[in-house]
Amino acid sequence: MDSDSGLRRGVESRLEFIEFRLFWEGHVNRSDLIEAFGVSINQASADLNRYLGLAEANMVYDKSARTYVRSSAFKSIFHKPDAGRYLSQIRSIADGIVAPDEAWIGSVPNFACAPTPARGVSAPILRAVVTAIKRKEVLEVLYQSMSSPEPSWRWIAPHALVFDGFRWHARAHCDRSGVFKDFVLTRIAETRSSRASDIFASRDQDWQDDVDLIIAPHPELSAGQRKAIELDYGMEGGEAAIPVKRALLYYALKRLGLDTEPSARRPQDQQIILLNRADITGDIL
């Protein structure tokens, strides 16, 4: 439902929750709303009745189970079913970001996720970087570069946060080198002074430029395997375009396994190839 529905955001969120539970769990009752939102029994009943008034055909009351169940005529009006959103909640549970009882998923299925090394970003450090981004300031940081044996103080002008799939970085202009680069947040040991910046994100050309990674199944896979890869990546006509900022190109290629020539791995391991490699990788590979 769009923002012009006239419903208060809290009410609309609870109606969306009802629909989420109906779609994914097949049932919803008052206790679900009470546990998820901390509302009273009367409010939970009112929300369920309101939902019935707006989507009467979507659920029916099962007297034996004492719960509302999804009907065969169910059609979403508040919650757009999204597998990515459902799986992201499971990933958040796996990463410890939310507790199972804080997710909208009622009964969490068994799952396992490949371990991700803990990245202990300091809250005060992150706050200082975020504040500098918002205020358009230059921040003095004690940074441990991998090109130097010891940390040193330097001035950076951060304008964005970047996640490369494993670590968080600050995208910033480095006063020392005179170029825009990525600073790993966990390698910032301290911050101290700050001042107004005259460096603008518009000068970060690699951040402003977008490129498309044109991928296709590895040609040495079988027809069935190529079809499976096409489905995996949502390809049309045997190709897919993945947009990425040029500043993140190195990370994207590495994460997709496209940072080497296709011949470096078995087709079953490489799976996809980069069709426009010569156009976009000359300056990074």
N, C-alpha and C positions, 0 to 999 in steps of 0.2 A: 504494500500500500504506500502511496506517495505521501509527501509531507503536507499535502493539502487536504488530508483526510479529516482534519478538525480535531483529532484525538490528541490528548496530552502525550508527551513522549513516554512517560512512565507507563501509561495505559497501553499505548501502542507496543511498547517493549514486551509487556506481559502477554498481549495477544499474539505477538510474534513467537514468544516462547511456547504458547499453547500449540501453535501450528507446527513449530519445530518438533515438539514432542510427538504430536500426531503423526507427522511424516516419518520421523526416524524411529520412534519407539512403538507407534501404533496405538498409544493410549495416553491419557493425561487426566489428572484429578486435582482436587483442591490442595491436597498435601504437597503436590509438586510445586504449585505456585507459592505456597507458604514457605517451603524450604528454600526456594530459589530467590524469593524477593522479600521475605520477612513480612508479608502482608497478613491481615487478619483473616479468619475463616469467612467472615461476611464479604470482605473485599475479594477473596479468591472465588467465592460463589458468584459475585457480581461480574467478575471478569469472564468466567465461563459462560454465564448467561449473555453477556455482551457479545462474546464470540459467536454463540449460537444465533443471536439476532442478526449478525453480519454474514455468517456462513453456516446456516442451519443444516445444509446437506453434507457438511464435512465430518460430522461426528454424531454418534448415537450413544445413549447411556446404556451400559451393560449392568443390569441390576445384580446379577450374580457376582460379578467381579467388582461392583461398586466403583466403576470408573467409566469415563468417556472413551470410546474407541473410534479409530479412524473408519469412516464409511467407504464403501466402494466408489462413491461419487466424489471423493475428496478432490479438491482443487485449491491450491495455495493462493491466498490473496495478501497475506502479510509477510510470509517467509518464502523467499525464493530458494528452493532446494539447491544446495551447493555442496558437492562432495568435498571440495577443497576446504570449506569452512568446517565441516564435520571433522575431517582429518587433522586440520590445524588445531582443533581443540584437543585431540588425542596427543598430538605432538607437544602441546603446551603442558599437558599432564605429565608426559614423559620427561620433559625438561624441568619439571618442578615449578613452572611458572604459575600454574593454577592447581588447586587440589581437586580430586575427582568430584567432590560434592559442590564445587564452585562452577563446574562446566554445565552447559545446558544438556549434555548427554545424560540420560537417566541411568541406564545400565551400560557402563563402559565395557566394550568387548575386550577379550584378551588381546594384548598387543605387545610388541617389542620394537625398540628403535635402536639403530646402530649408535653406539656411544659417541657423544660429542665432547671433546676435552673441555673442561670447565675454564671459562675465561673470566677471571676475577676482576672485572672493571670496577674501579673505585667509584662509589657514588659521589663523593665530593669532586673528584676529577671530572666525571661526566657532567655534573652540574656546572662546573666552571666552563667546560667546552660548550655546552648548550647555551649558557648565558652569553658567552662570547658570540655565538652564532646569531642569537636573537638581537643582541645589542650592536652587532656589526663592530666588534672590537678585536684588537690584536691581543693575544694572550701569551704571556711568558711561561714556558713550560720546561721542566727538566726532563729531557727525553733520551732514552737509550736507543741509539741507532745501531743497527747491525754492522754498520761500516766503521764504527768507533768502539774502542775497548771500554770506554767509560761514558756515563751519561753526561750531557752538557746542557746548559741553559740556552734556549733559543726563543725567538718570537715567531708565532704562527698566527695567521688570520683564518680561523675556521669558518666555513660557510655551509657545511652539510655533514651529516653522519653517513657512513657507508658500511654495509654488512657484506662481506665477501663469501658468505656461506659458512664460515667458521669463526671469523673474528670481526669486531667492530673497529672502524677507523674514523678519524676526523679528516675530512677532505679540507685541506687548508693551503694557503699560500705561505711558503717558508721564506722568512726575511733573509736567512743566511744564504740560501741557494738562489733565491729570486724566482722560484718556479712553484707551481701548484703540485702537491703530492699528498699521499695518504700517510697519516700518522696513526699507528696502532694504539688504541686507547690504553691498553694494559701496559704499554711501555712509557707512558707519561707518569713519572714518579711523583712530581709535585707541580703546582702552579703557584704563581705569586702575582706579579703586576699585570695590569691590563690598561689599555688605552684605546681611544677611538681609532678606527681603521679607515684608510682611504682605499683599501683593496676591495673590489667588488667581484661577486661570483661571475658576473658577465665576462670578466677577463679570463676565466678558466675555460679555455676553448674546448678542452677535452671533456669537460663537464657539460658544456652546451651542445656538443655534437653527439648525435645519435647515429648508430650504425645498425644494420640488420645482419644477423648471422643467418645465412641461407643454408639450411641443413637438409640432408636427405639420407635414406638408409644406405648402409655400406653396400656397394654394388656386388660384392662377393657373397652376400647372404642369399639364402634360397628365397624363392618367391613368397613362401609362407612367412619366413622370418622378416622379410622386408615389409610385408603387410602388417605384421605385428608392431614393427617399429613405427610405421606410419600412424597406427592407432595410438601408440604410446605418446607421440608428440603432436597429435592432432594435425597431421599433414594433409594437404590437399594437392592432388596431382603429383604425389611423391615428394613434395617439398614443404618446408615450413620456414617462416621468417621469425627470428627471435630478436626483438629490438633491445638494444643495450647502449648505455652511455659509453662513449669511447674511453672515459676514465675508468670504467669497470670492465673493459674488454679482456684484460689479462685474467682477471678472476673468472669471468664467464667461460672463457675458453678452457681454463684449467678444470673448472668444475664439470664441464660437459665432456671432458676427455678429448678436446679438440686442440690441445696445445702441442701436439706432435703430428707428424705425417701419418695418414691412415695405415701405411705399411708397417708402422712401428708395433702394431698390435694385431692380434687375430681379429678377423671380422666379427666374431661372436663377442669379443671384448670391446672393440671399437664401436660397433653397431651403427653409428652415424658418421657422416663425413661433412666437411664444410665446403660448400660449392664455391663460395666467393672468397676463399682463403687469400688469393693473390691480391684482392682489392683492399683487404682490411688488416692484414697481419704483418705487412712489411716492416713496420716500425716497432713491433714488439716481440717477434719470434726470430 
